[in-house]
Amino acid sequence: MLPLSDPLWRELRGPYGSSEEVPLLLTRLQEQYDAEDKDKLIWEHLYHQNTLYSCTYAAVPYLAVLAHNTDNPETKLDIYIQCGIFEANNGNGPENEVAAEYARDGIQVSPETAQDIYRSYRKAVAGLGALGPTLIDYVRSEQPESEKRYFLAAAAAYAGSKAAACMLLTFSGGDEYVFGCSECGEDVYLWPEEPECETLIVYKDDPVNEPDQPGSRIERREPETMEDGGFRVLYRQAELVGDATMLHHLPELAGDTDCPHCGVRQHIWPGLLRIFNG
């Protein structure tokens, strides 16, 4: 971990410039997990528009320590989800020894220090992922479906299913999904049949713009028949936390439909993830 007293913090970058304030914010959060300080740390220094920064990787190990040390399940869950969102948007592959953001941000740092920061980040992420099972009961009994969805996204990211995590974060409301046809490339829209109905219907155009267009049904597929191991893990996690809407949607998102533009049969799940696999 990069010591909070290290002058390198002044050189690390966030979305709005230097991260010299980050050590102070982390110290204050260690003393009291204050929502205002936390929001300032996350949104002004560590994360902006799905983008991570050089200081993000140095700060996450300290957040992980907070999550492990606190007895407050709300704080633990908050850090678990937020760092899971970071990991979902971490574009560095397993072969990376240094986060690419250091070159992008023009950070002048020794290779050894940059490697140590990223190793500490990877270790912190592994430890945070291990917290997931300890949060299941709390998420199931105390959290609304909206928060359960974020938990599922974070759990997917920690498990290495980053595309699935990003898909869940993008469509976190669970009331619409969009995928691109593998044949013609056109967008296909999945919306609930009715506002109070969870069954998804396939539409050619965005129902916001074309509310009266005809739709077609999805041929559902049972989760256990899916070859994608990440999908099966996601379904099991949804069962554990009791996300009823997601449990209804996943067999449809795993299903098949004819593209309303070109008529070619589509397996929906790969289409949903394709945009996030870059």
N, C-alpha and C positions, 0 to 999 in steps of 0.2 A: 504493500500500500504506500502511496505517496504521502509522506508526513504532511500534516496540515501546516506545519511551519516552513515547508520547503518553498523557496522563492519561485520555483517553477510554476506555481499556481498563477502567478501574474502573467505568465507567458501562454498558458493554456487558454483556449478560446471557447466561447459559447456563441449563441446566435447574435448577441449584441456587443461582442467584444471580449475584453479580458475577463477571466474568471477569478480575479483576485478577491472577490467578495465571498466566493464559495466556501473557503475554510471557516469563515465566521458563521455563515449560515449552518454549516454542518455541526459546528460546535454548539450553536444554540439549539439545534434539533436534538443533539445528544442530551442536553439539559432538560428540554421540554419539546415534545413533538407538536409544535404549534402550526396550525393550518396555514397561517399567513406566511410564515417563514418557509414552510414546505412548498407552497405554491410559487413563491418567489424563486426558490432554488430550481424547481422543475422548469417553470415556464419562461424564466428570464435567463437561465444559465445552462440548463442541461438538454433541452428538447424544444424543437420548434418545427412544425409542419412535417412531422415524421422523419426528422433529421437529427442525428446524434452529432456530438462535437467532441473535440479532444478532451475537454474537461469532464464529459459525461463518464468516460471510462475510469477516470481517477476518482470520481465521487461515488460511484455505485458500491464499491466495497464498504464504504462507511455507512451507506444506507442498509446494506445487508447486515452489518453488525447491529444496527439499531433494530432491525426486524427480528434477529435472533435473540436479542437481549430483552426485548419488551415482553411484558405479560399481558399487554392490551391487544386483544385479537383484532380490533378495528385498525390499530396502527400497523400490526403485522400484515393484515390483508392489504392495506393501502400501499405499503412498500412492495409487497409481492406483486400486486397488479401493475404498479407504475414501472418497476424494473422489468417486468415481463413485457410491457409495451416497448421499453428500450430494446430489449433483446429481439423482439419481433422485427424491429426496424434496423437491427445490426446487420449490415451488409457484408461484414467480414466473414470469410469462409473458415473452415476448421484448419486450413493450411496457413492462415495468417498468424504471424508471431507479433505483429504490430498492427494496431488499428489504422486503416487507411486514412482516417480523418486527420492523423498527424501530418501527413504529407499535404493533404488538401488544405488544412488550416495554416500550413507553413510554419509548423512548430519546430524550433531549433532545440532538439533534445538528443542526448546520446542514444544509440540503438539499445543499449542495455537498460536504460531507464524506461524507454518506450515499451520494450518487451516486458519489463517488470510490471508496468501499469496494466498492460493488457492481460498478463497472466493473473494478476490480482482480480481483474474484472471477471475473467472466465471462472476463477475459483468462487467468486462471490455469486455469480449466476448459478453455478452448480448447487451451492448451498441454499440459495433462495428456492430453486426448483424442488429441493428436498423438503421444504416447508409445506408444499401443497397439501399432502395428505393430512397434516395437522390442522388445516383450515377447513376441511370438508364439512364437518358438523356445524361449524359457525356459519359458513356460507349457506348451507342448506336451511338452517333454522332461522337465521337472523337477517338474511339479505334478500332484496327484491330480485326479480328476474334480470333486470338491467345490470345489476352488480354481478350476478351469476355469469352473465355473458362475458363480462370483462375478466372474471376469474378463469373461465374456460379459455379465453384468448391467451391469457398469461401462461396458463398451464401448457397450452399447445406450443407456445414459444420456448418455454423451458425444456420441453420434450424434443425440440428440434424441428417442429412442424411450423416453420415461420410463415409460410404462405397461408396456411389455415388460420394462424393467429391474425395475420393482417386482414384476411377476408372477414373474420369475425369482428374485428375492430372497425372495419369500413362499414359493414352492415350490422352494426351493434344493436340497432332497434329491432331486428328480426322481422321487420314488416316489408322488406323489399330486398331482392338480390338481383344482380346483373351479371351475365356471363357472355363471353364472345363465342360465336359459332366457330368451330374448328375448320369448317369448310369455307364459308363465305365471309367470316370475320365480322358479321353484323352483331350488334348487341341484342340480347334476348333478356326480357324482363320477367321476373318471377314476383308476383304479388299475391297476397291473401285473396281468396275468392270474395270475401266480404269483410268489412271492418272487424267483426267479432268472430270471424272464422279463421282458423289457423291453416287450412288447406291452401297450398300454393298453386297458382294458375300461371300458365305460360302465356306471355303477350309479345306481340311483334314490336309494338311501340311503347314508349313510356306512358303508363296509365294516367299520369298527371296531365299529359297533353292530349291523350286519346282515351277518355274514360269509358266510352261506349263500345270499344272494339271487342270483337270476340276473342276468347282465349281457349286454351286447350289444357287438358290435365296431364299430369306427370305419371309415368309408370314407376311406382315406388320400388325401392330395392331394400331388402333387409340388411341392416348394418353388418351382420356376421358374414354376409356374402361378399363384402368389399375386400379387395386385395390390399388397399391402402391401410397399412397398420396404424398410421396417424389418425385416420378417420375412426377406426374402431376404438382407439384410446379416447378420442374426443367424445364418442357416444357414451362410453363407460363413465367418463367424468361427468357428462350431463346427467346420467342416471344418478350418480352419487350426490350431486348437489341439488337434484330435483328441478332442473330447468325444463318445465313441461313444454313450453313452446319449442325449444330447441329439439327436444325428443320427438316432437311431432314433425318438425321440419327436416331433420337429418335424413330419414328414409327417402324424402322427396329430393333433397339435395344430392343424395346418392343415386337417384333414379335416372331415367332416360326419357327423352322427348324428341319430337321432330322439330327441327329449326323452323320457326314460322316464316323465315325469309326464303330459304332454299330447299327446305324439306328433308335435308340430310339428318339421319338419326344422331342424336348427341347424348353422350354421357355427361351429366351436368357437373359432377364434382370436379373433374379435371378442368372443365371450362371455367368454373368459379375461381380455381387456384391459378390458372394460367397467367392472369394479369399480375399476380403477386409473386411469380416465380423468377422475376428478372433479377 
